Amino acid sequence: MTPQDITKLIVRVSMKDRAAFDMLYRQTSAKLFGVCLRVLSDRAEAEEALQEVFVKIWTKADRFAVSDLSPISWLVAIARNHAIDRVRARRQPASDIDAALDIADPAPGPEAMAVAGGENERIYRCLDELEQDRAAAVRGAYLKGESYSELAERHGVPLNTMRTWLRRSLMKLRECLER
Amino acid sequence: MSLAEDNGPERGGDEILAAEYVVGVLPADERQAASRRIDSEAAFARLVDQWEVHLAPMANAYQPVEPPATVKPAIDRRLFTGGAGAVAPTGGLWASLAFWRGLTTAAIAAMVIYAAVPFINPPAEAPQMRLVASLAADNSDVKYLAVYDAAHGQVSLSHVSGERASDRDFELWMIEGQNPPVSMGVVPVGATSHIVITPEIREKLASGAVLAISLEPTGGSPTGQPTGPVVAAGDLKDI
């Protein structure tokens, strides 16, 4: 499926075309389930989240028209944001979260597999300009949906320090991306 | 370049907040507040969208995992149960009990947000030519989704963002090739609106024609040609 094909499916879904919805599910559910699973690191919860994500896609497909995102990135953003909302809504002792994150982190960094194409190089080149632990914090937060408090704990710094770090890193990233 | 100098401290604050939202680090309450602003403030929503675009390549690292076969039927139950079965209800989405039931079970909170999202209801049977155009322009936050339904000879407009001034109207135009724009009428105010198309325009509406919206005095252009700026435009495409 080309991005144009997925765009067509999203537009048809915005017009409540169920055949298009079924096709969109077939084409994209594995990727979106991968997103939910990585962020939530719990299969049952990820399945629940995936259901909610596709309910959202059905109801807000017309919003795709105002986004500059590619169709698959737009779908991933819905799934990612929803999974992060779910993770934030959990009330869990920190130790459980640590355990969950250990499970969630699969062996050799899949980030390494992500390098392909100009856009990719740009964000990775910009991440490379950051100090190593800060780049790792941005990536970890993005991929696993880690919160400021989880990052602070993992990096062994106070919460406010973590916040200052990450904000500075994000501003540096932005300057680099717009260079 | 300093953000504070260029845009004022508040703008810099929003820029950071948008980035924090997209990266996903905010605590629950701040995340919810940001999410509400995305729904209500177009400028903030754009900042968030830009950050999503910047960071999207990192999502390549997510490995696809096939979900269990039980998930899709569960989604369909949430969205479509309530008697409608596999056929979209002919009364339109808003009249559909299944839709409201699905929505209720899906999320009450989501309903508050999505009730504001306009829907365009295609007829359930007799597939006919339908063309769609996403109308937008640089330097304007006015955005519409337009769907031309040949069977009903009307264009449905779904208002996505951007407001008209109190003493101005939006007027819809069709531009076909090098010909001068032809008015299709003033766009009614509202989340969803329909404009019935005259037979002459119907004949010319085809894939490739451009729809454009201009800002005009109340009641529409006095000259029969656009007099104000084009605030949104887009090609009609087959779907």
Contacts between the chains, C-beta under 8 A, distances in Angstrom:
chain1	res1	chain2	res2	distance
A	8	B	239	5.9
A	11	B	132	5.6
A	11	B	239	5.6
A	12	B	239	5.8
A	14	B	120	7.3
A	14	B	145	7.1
A	15	B	120	5.7
A	15	B	121	7.8
A	15	B	122	5.0
A	15	B	130	7.6
A	15	B	132	7.8
A	15	B	147	6.6
A	15	B	239	7.8
A	16	B	88	6.0
A	16	B	93	5.9
A	16	B	119	7.2
A	16	B	121	6.8
A	16	B	122	6.8
A	17	B	122	7.3
A	18	B	80	7.4
A	18	B	86	7.1
A	18	B	88	6.5
A	22	B	72	7.8
A	25	B	72	5.7
A	25	B	75	7.4
A	29	B	66	7.9
A	29	B	67	5.4
A	29	B	71	7.2
A	29	B	72	7.3
A	30	B	64	3.8
A	30	B	65	6.1
A	30	B	66	5.0
A	30	B	67	6.9
A	31	B	62	6.6
A	31	B	64	4.7
A	33	B	64	7.4
A	33	B	65	5.0
A	33	B	66	7.1
A	33	B	67	4.1
A	33	B	71	7.7
A	34	B	62	4.6
A	34	B	63	5.1
A	34	B	64	4.8
A	34	B	65	4.5
A	35	B	59	7.2
A	35	B	62	4.9
A	37	B	65	5.5
A	38	B	62	5.8
A	38	B	63	7.9
A	47	B	67	6.4
A	47	B	68	6.5
A	47	B	70	7.6
A	47	B	71	5.6
A	50	B	67	5.6
A	50	B	71	5.6
A	51	B	71	6.1
A	51	B	74	5.3
A	51	B	75	5.0
A	51	B	78	6.4
A	52	B	106	7.0
A	52	B	107	7.0
A	54	B	75	4.7
A	55	B	75	6.4
A	55	B	78	5.6
A	55	B	79	6.1
A	55	B	102	7.5
A	55	B	106	4.4
A	55	B	107	7.5
A	55	B	110	7.6
A	56	B	110	7.0
A	58	B	79	5.7
A	59	B	103	7.2
A	59	B	106	7.7
A	59	B	110	7.0
A	59	B	114	4.8
A	59	B	117	6.9
A	60	B	114	6.2
A	60	B	117	6.0
A	62	B	117	6.4
A	62	B	118	7.1
A	62	B	119	7.5
A	62	B	120	7.5
A	62	B	145	5.5
A	62	B	158	5.7
A	62	B	160	7.1
A	63	B	117	7.0
A	63	B	160	7.3
A	65	B	134	4.2
A	65	B	136	7.6
A	65	B	143	6.6
A	65	B	145	4.8
A	65	B	160	6.0
A	66	B	45	7.7
A	66	B	49	7.7
A	66	B	136	7.3
A	66	B	143	5.1
A	66	B	160	5.1
A	66	B	161	6.1
A	67	B	49	5.4
A	67	B	52	7.6
A	68	B	49	5.7
A	68	B	50	7.2
A	68	B	53	5.3
A	69	B	49	6.7
A	69	B	52	5.6
A	69	B	53	5.8
A	69	B	56	6.3
A	70	B	56	7.2
A	73	B	52	7.0
A	73	B	53	7.4
A	73	B	56	4.0
A	73	B	59	6.6
A	76	B	56	7.2
A	76	B	59	4.8
A	76	B	62	7.1
A	77	B	52	5.0
A	77	B	56	7.4
A	80	B	24	7.2
A	80	B	59	7.0
A	81	B	24	7.7
A	81	B	35	7.9
A	84	B	24	4.4
A	84	B	31	7.4
A	85	B	31	6.7
A	85	B	35	7.6
A	88	B	26	7.8
A	88	B	27	6.8
A	88	B	28	4.0
A	88	B	31	5.7
A	89	B	28	6.1
A	106	B	63	7.5
A	109	B	61	8.0
A	110	B	61	4.5
A	110	B	62	7.7
A	110	B	63	5.8
A	111	B	58	7.4
A	111	B	61	4.6
A	113	B	60	7.5
A	113	B	61	6.9
A	114	B	57	6.9
A	114	B	58	6.9
A	114	B	60	3.8
A	114	B	61	4.6
A	116	B	60	7.4
A	117	B	57	7.7
A	119	B	56	7.9
A	119	B	57	5.2
A	120	B	57	4.2
A	120	B	60	6.6
A	122	B	57	7.7
A	123	B	54	6.6
A	123	B	55	6.6
A	123	B	57	4.9
A	123	B	58	6.3
A	124	B	57	7.5
A	138	B	23	6.4
A	139	B	58	6.6
A	141	B	23	4.9
A	141	B	24	5.7
A	141	B	25	4.9
A	142	B	22	7.9
A	142	B	23	5.3
A	142	B	24	6.4
A	142	B	55	6.0
A	142	B	58	5.2
A	142	B	59	8.0
A	143	B	58	6.7
A	143	B	59	8.0
A	143	B	61	5.8
A	143	B	62	7.2
A	145	B	24	4.6
A	146	B	24	7.4
A	146	B	25	6.8
A	147	B	24	7.8
A	147	B	25	5.7
A	147	B	26	7.3
A	147	B	27	6.1
A	148	B	25	4.9
A	148	B	26	7.4
A	148	B	27	6.8
A	149	B	27	7.2
A	151	B	25	6.7
A	166	B	20	7.5
A	166	B	23	7.5
A	166	B	25	6.3
A	167	B	16	5.5
A	167	B	19	7.9
A	167	B	20	7.3
A	170	B	16	6.6
A	170	B	19	4.3
A	170	B	20	7.2
A	170	B	23	6.9
A	171	B	3	7.3
A	171	B	15	8.0
A	171	B	16	7.1
A	171	B	19	8.0
A	173	B	19	7.9
A	173	B	54	7.6
A	174	B	15	7.3
A	174	B	19	7.0
A	174	B	54	7.4
A	175	B	1	7.1
A	177	B	54	5.2
